Amino acid sequence: METRVDVAVIGLGAMGSATLYQLARRGVKAVGIERYAAPHALGSSHGETRITRQAVGEGLDYVPLVLASHRIWRELEAATGMALFNRCGTLIMSPRDNKALHHGMPDFVARSISSAEAFDIPHEVIDSAAIARRFPQFTGLSGREWACFEPGGGYVRPEACIEAQLTRAQALGAEIRNNTVVQSVEQTAGGVTIVTDQGTIVADQVVVAAGSWCASLLGGAFERLLTVTRQLLHWYELEDMSAWQPASSPVFIWMHGEQETDYFYGFPPAAGDPRLKVATEQYATSTTPYAMDRDVTPAESAAMYEANVRGRLAGVTPRVAKAAACLYTVTPDRRFIIDRHPEQDRITVVSACSGHGFKHSAGIGEAVAQQVVEQRSDIDLRPFSMARFQ
């Protein structure tokens, strides 16, 4: 059986759910296709929390996207009554002379400060003594640190954000097809034909937001440009929560050494939750969404604790309360791809987001929907074009 729609969105994680919602808001006849049932824990958009920060050290091109995302999440909270965004502040710190890369960018604290200054984002620049005084949970300071503290940052709840956008999309008329595997996507004279294991869909336009499945689905240049990596999330038990008071417990990113891997990030515990979530990132080993080991071993959690947590965070024990794995889909320059398919101009590709995309996802969905419907967007998406790889 064949279905005809204006726009089909393939993949309903962070980017796809945001795009489908924004298309539905514009009255577009749209369908969202998801190989599992969103939200789920098999891709990149899970794990209870995701950092959001407006002073984006990855580059000024990203700031309008995250500013739009913060606006949209507040709108969704008002519309759904769901808690999506915790504005607990974000602390980004490193030794002052640290030159290690973070998300492909050197001098990340300085770059975050520059972004804040360029967009008049409230922030403070503080030294090691001030960090120790204001945030006593950080115990392993060398005395050489400096930090950018952004009170308007914090974290979003990824599963809830996806659920809220899909709920609103359906209420506005969008169709959602869960547990549907896309087998092929091909542009023809009559539109774009999507063959799935549940039937065929023909759309005037298609947005592919399939994350780690993009390379195998799209082939060609995408197989060359997109690398999938396995990332680990760890929740350790707290034996003493006194240092983690809500008024002085921001999300944090801590670059503590000279190598890109000498870094970790974490989230304050929720009220009454005796766990602390932390993670780091690795780009040395690649995988596929089909082959990735989704189980985290005790040895992996122990190695994370010894390399990053021990001696740096007050009250955190090596006892593991929970661990999970997720996928990053990374480009060679660690930036996004948001662009028309180079050979099929009715297909827009919204991936990869290189491990720092969720904070931008609501704004990206709005910009992509504008681009698809109006052939323009309020936010300039040209910095994320595939032309930079030619």
Legacy VTK file of the C-alpha trace (Angstrom):
# vtk DataFile Version 3.0
C-alpha trace
ASCII
DATASET POLYDATA
POINTS 390 float
0.000 0.000 0.000
1.367 3.427 -0.979
0.974 6.603 1.089
1.427 10.124 -0.293
2.536 13.030 1.934
4.081 16.475 1.605
7.109 15.708 3.791
8.438 12.539 5.393
10.904 12.656 8.283
13.097 9.581 8.707
14.303 9.123 12.280
12.498 10.581 15.290
15.304 11.252 17.728
16.443 14.733 18.699
16.472 16.239 15.195
13.638 14.279 13.623
11.126 14.868 16.414
11.920 18.594 16.390
11.537 18.799 12.610
8.270 16.851 12.549
6.815 19.091 15.258
7.758 22.265 13.393
6.376 20.929 10.111
3.086 20.087 11.819
2.935 23.584 13.297
3.041 24.903 9.728
0.144 22.761 8.587
2.265 20.427 6.474
0.949 16.929 5.769
3.861 15.069 7.323
4.758 11.584 8.458
7.545 10.593 10.841
9.166 7.166 10.425
11.105 5.504 13.259
12.740 2.078 13.205
12.050 1.610 16.934
9.538 3.514 19.103
10.680 6.990 20.034
11.949 7.913 22.530
14.208 4.883 22.969
17.683 4.009 24.255
19.200 2.556 21.079
20.550 5.693 19.393
21.944 9.049 20.521
19.026 10.745 22.290
18.732 9.116 25.699
20.398 9.047 29.095
18.108 11.231 31.265
20.017 14.508 30.744
21.863 16.496 28.070
23.918 19.637 28.632
22.672 22.917 27.202
24.768 26.073 27.095
24.263 29.269 25.113
27.897 30.410 25.214
28.900 27.812 22.663
32.648 27.217 22.485
32.296 25.230 19.265
31.684 28.465 17.311
29.473 31.503 16.885
27.474 29.789 14.122
25.810 27.572 16.722
24.603 30.244 19.132
21.396 31.231 17.247
20.387 27.561 17.192
20.664 27.084 20.953
18.968 30.418 21.670
16.038 29.279 19.535
16.043 25.900 21.281
15.728 27.483 24.717
12.740 29.511 23.501
11.057 26.457 21.985
11.553 24.284 25.069
9.918 26.936 27.231
7.026 27.099 24.746
6.685 23.313 24.870
6.734 23.300 28.659
3.864 25.783 28.664
1.920 23.780 26.059
2.416 20.320 27.584
3.029 20.888 31.291
6.161 18.728 31.016
9.458 19.643 32.709
12.048 19.792 29.924
14.754 22.301 30.915
16.568 22.700 34.244
18.347 26.039 34.348
20.958 25.108 36.954
23.876 26.879 35.245
26.861 25.558 33.304
30.507 25.681 34.430
33.198 25.121 31.791
36.711 24.951 33.214
40.283 24.027 32.412
43.810 25.057 33.387
44.343 28.563 32.048
47.168 27.443 29.763
45.281 24.378 28.501
45.395 23.972 24.708
43.732 20.561 24.449
40.958 20.218 21.902
37.315 19.871 22.879
34.895 19.007 20.068
37.711 19.854 17.682
38.299 23.340 19.116
41.288 24.580 21.160
41.090 27.108 24.025
37.526 26.063 24.772
37.019 28.218 27.851
38.246 31.308 25.985
36.050 30.461 23.012
33.021 30.067 25.299
33.716 33.489 26.798
34.004 34.997 23.312
30.627 33.557 22.332
29.033 34.944 25.488
30.475 38.385 24.797
29.429 38.358 21.138
25.789 37.560 21.971
25.486 39.384 25.322
24.892 36.123 27.141
25.119 36.589 30.922
28.276 34.908 32.218
31.113 35.196 34.701
34.819 34.504 34.269
36.178 33.073 37.510
39.548 31.806 38.734
40.500 28.692 40.663
40.009 30.280 44.083
36.497 31.399 43.167
35.667 27.962 41.763
36.746 26.325 45.028
34.812 28.832 47.143
31.566 28.779 45.169
31.557 25.142 44.049
33.065 22.992 46.837
32.071 19.777 45.074
35.123 20.203 42.811
37.972 19.013 44.998
40.887 18.269 42.687
41.750 21.800 41.571
45.398 22.549 40.785
45.155 26.306 41.384
45.683 27.081 37.692
42.028 26.746 36.588
39.753 29.336 35.118
36.148 28.928 34.123
33.208 30.401 32.276
30.065 30.175 34.382
26.805 30.659 32.505
23.792 30.924 34.845
21.345 30.451 31.958
22.777 27.068 31.005
21.867 23.729 32.496
20.400 20.535 31.152
17.446 19.266 29.187
15.704 15.914 29.529
16.139 14.275 26.113
13.462 11.605 26.329
10.913 14.149 27.590
11.855 16.670 24.870
11.319 14.065 22.173
8.051 12.889 23.707
6.744 16.453 24.014
7.501 17.305 20.382
6.027 14.082 19.029
2.924 14.496 21.164
2.405 18.023 19.873
3.160 16.944 16.285
0.456 14.277 16.438
-2.006 16.703 18.003
-1.356 19.047 15.083
-2.024 16.340 12.499
1.302 14.598 11.865
1.362 10.823 11.461
3.967 8.729 13.291
4.989 5.261 12.164
7.021 3.529 14.857
8.755 0.159 14.444
9.120 0.809 10.730
12.454 0.128 9.027
13.348 2.231 5.994
14.968 0.043 3.350
15.642 2.635 0.641
15.155 6.302 -0.210
15.274 7.421 -3.828
14.298 10.606 -5.595
12.218 10.142 -8.731
10.375 12.395 -11.145
7.285 12.220 -8.938
8.983 12.987 -5.614
10.912 10.774 -3.205
10.034 7.108 -2.801
10.637 5.557 0.606
10.452 1.790 0.747
9.893 0.396 4.247
9.184 -3.007 5.692
5.612 -1.786 6.239
4.919 -0.374 2.771
5.885 2.480 0.458
5.616 6.208 1.113
5.959 8.854 -1.591
6.785 12.360 -0.382
7.333 15.669 -2.128
10.325 16.164 0.186
12.167 14.062 2.745
14.196 14.993 5.799
16.669 12.280 6.821
17.515 12.587 10.511
18.498 8.974 11.077
21.621 9.653 13.135
23.996 6.701 13.123
21.927 4.942 10.445
22.435 7.787 7.947
25.609 6.433 6.358
24.202 3.009 5.528
20.872 4.469 4.392
22.277 7.225 2.169
25.584 5.685 1.032
27.988 7.625 -1.190
29.655 10.634 0.420
27.898 9.958 3.721
29.685 6.649 4.163
32.967 8.518 3.739
32.125 11.482 5.976
30.244 9.933 8.890
31.939 7.919 11.628
29.941 6.240 14.385
31.502 5.972 17.844
30.422 4.232 21.047
30.146 6.512 24.087
29.598 5.563 27.714
27.518 7.159 30.471
28.052 6.337 34.147
25.977 7.029 37.269
27.980 6.649 40.499
26.546 6.424 43.978
26.949 9.418 46.285
27.857 8.742 49.910
27.655 12.411 50.871
25.334 14.840 49.068
26.162 17.883 51.200
28.440 19.415 48.561
25.779 19.035 45.873
23.266 21.640 46.960
20.857 22.705 44.195
21.758 26.395 44.495
25.455 25.711 43.817
25.452 22.617 41.600
25.786 23.431 37.903
26.304 21.147 34.985
30.056 21.035 34.370
32.615 20.388 31.654
36.102 19.897 33.088
39.184 19.695 30.866
41.919 18.749 33.322
44.839 17.593 31.164
46.752 18.175 27.968
45.087 15.506 25.836
41.625 15.663 24.322
40.685 12.614 26.375
41.685 14.314 29.678
38.214 15.628 30.181
34.815 14.722 31.545
31.418 16.279 32.079
28.662 15.769 34.597
25.262 16.718 35.967
24.063 17.630 39.449
21.887 15.020 41.132
18.151 15.574 41.035
16.460 16.221 44.364
16.574 13.051 46.416
18.586 11.135 43.812
21.803 9.732 45.401
23.560 9.314 42.033
25.877 11.491 39.968
25.999 11.101 36.193
29.346 11.692 34.448
30.798 10.821 31.060
33.702 11.473 28.758
34.109 11.007 24.998
36.260 8.870 22.735
36.821 9.100 18.995
39.586 6.531 18.506
37.360 3.491 17.983
34.478 3.359 15.529
31.497 1.047 15.321
28.102 0.793 13.614
24.596 0.970 15.087
24.205 -2.682 14.172
27.409 -3.930 15.812
27.748 -1.673 18.858
27.982 -3.356 22.243
25.305 -1.608 24.308
26.377 -3.208 27.579
28.870 -1.302 29.753
31.232 -3.516 31.716
32.217 -2.917 35.355
35.806 -2.525 34.142
34.793 0.343 31.864
33.046 2.168 34.707
36.031 1.550 36.989
38.436 2.946 34.374
36.288 6.067 33.976
36.262 6.612 37.729
40.031 6.265 38.085
40.895 8.433 35.084
38.523 11.307 35.797
36.418 11.148 38.948
38.662 10.019 41.810
39.975 12.975 43.768
37.996 15.519 41.749
34.364 15.236 42.899
33.267 15.335 46.536
31.206 12.474 47.900
31.246 10.352 44.739
32.021 6.676 45.279
33.227 4.146 42.687
30.028 2.157 43.203
28.099 2.084 39.931
24.371 2.695 40.159
23.772 2.574 36.410
25.676 2.676 33.130
24.607 3.028 29.514
26.060 3.308 26.032
25.029 5.670 23.264
26.115 6.546 19.739
27.817 9.625 18.329
27.860 10.204 14.587
30.850 12.397 13.828
32.069 14.383 10.828
35.790 14.924 10.102
35.670 18.467 11.532
33.282 17.609 14.420
30.660 20.010 13.044
27.112 19.362 11.848
25.741 18.468 8.439
22.456 20.258 7.655
22.118 20.384 3.899
20.413 19.143 0.764
21.614 15.774 -0.464
24.346 16.524 -3.051
22.644 14.390 -5.707
18.956 14.448 -4.675
17.713 17.951 -3.985
14.363 16.885 -2.530
16.187 15.196 0.357
17.500 17.257 3.274
20.029 15.575 5.547
20.137 16.597 9.214
23.066 14.666 10.638
25.594 14.220 11.986
25.691 16.269 15.130
29.077 15.057 16.287
28.202 14.569 19.938
27.082 18.111 20.727
23.751 18.405 18.957
20.916 17.924 21.415
21.120 21.443 22.855
20.570 22.784 19.323
17.963 20.299 18.164
14.746 22.280 18.708
16.214 25.268 16.870
17.496 23.048 14.072
14.040 21.518 13.661
12.515 24.968 13.307
15.140 26.128 10.802
14.875 22.957 8.703
11.069 23.163 8.629
11.333 26.774 7.445
13.828 25.742 4.778
11.627 22.899 3.534
8.375 24.876 3.534
9.531 28.408 2.700
12.913 27.798 1.018
14.487 30.067 3.637
15.228 30.047 7.354
15.678 32.684 10.020
18.995 31.090 11.003
21.823 30.795 8.492
22.470 27.096 7.889
25.240 27.573 5.319
28.047 26.917 7.852
26.750 23.342 8.074
26.765 22.704 4.333
28.542 19.723 2.820
30.383 22.102 0.494
33.138 22.459 3.090
34.225 18.866 2.410
34.687 19.316 -1.322
LINES 1 391
390 0 1 2 3 4 5 6 7 8 9 10 11 12 13 14 15 16 17 18 19 20 21 22 23 24 25 26 27 28 29 30 31 32 33 34 35 36 37 38 39 40 41 42 43 44 45 46 47 48 49 50 51 52 53 54 55 56 57 58 59 60 61 62 63 64 65 66 67 68 69 70 71 72 73 74 75 76 77 78 79 80 81 82 83 84 85 86 87 88 89 90 91 92 93 94 95 96 97 98 99 100 101 102 103 104 105 106 107 108 109 110 111 112 113 114 115 116 117 118 119 120 121 122 123 124 125 126 127 128 129 130 131 132 133 134 135 136 137 138 139 140 141 142 143 144 145 146 147 148 149 150 151 152 153 154 155 156 157 158 159 160 161 162 163 164 165 166 167 168 169 170 171 172 173 174 175 176 177 178 179 180 181 182 183 184 185 186 187 188 189 190 191 192 193 194 195 196 197 198 199 200 201 202 203 204 205 206 207 208 209 210 211 212 213 214 215 216 217 218 219 220 221 222 223 224 225 226 227 228 229 230 231 232 233 234 235 236 237 238 239 240 241 242 243 244 245 246 247 248 249 250 251 252 253 254 255 256 257 258 259 260 261 262 263 264 265 266 267 268 269 270 271 272 273 274 275 276 277 278 279 280 281 282 283 284 285 286 287 288 289 290 291 292 293 294 295 296 297 298 299 300 301 302 303 304 305 306 307 308 309 310 311 312 313 314 315 316 317 318 319 320 321 322 323 324 325 326 327 328 329 330 331 332 333 334 335 336 337 338 339 340 341 342 343 344 345 346 347 348 349 350 351 352 353 354 355 356 357 358 359 360 361 362 363 364 365 366 367 368 369 370 371 372 373 374 375 376 377 378 379 380 381 382 383 384 385 386 387 388 389
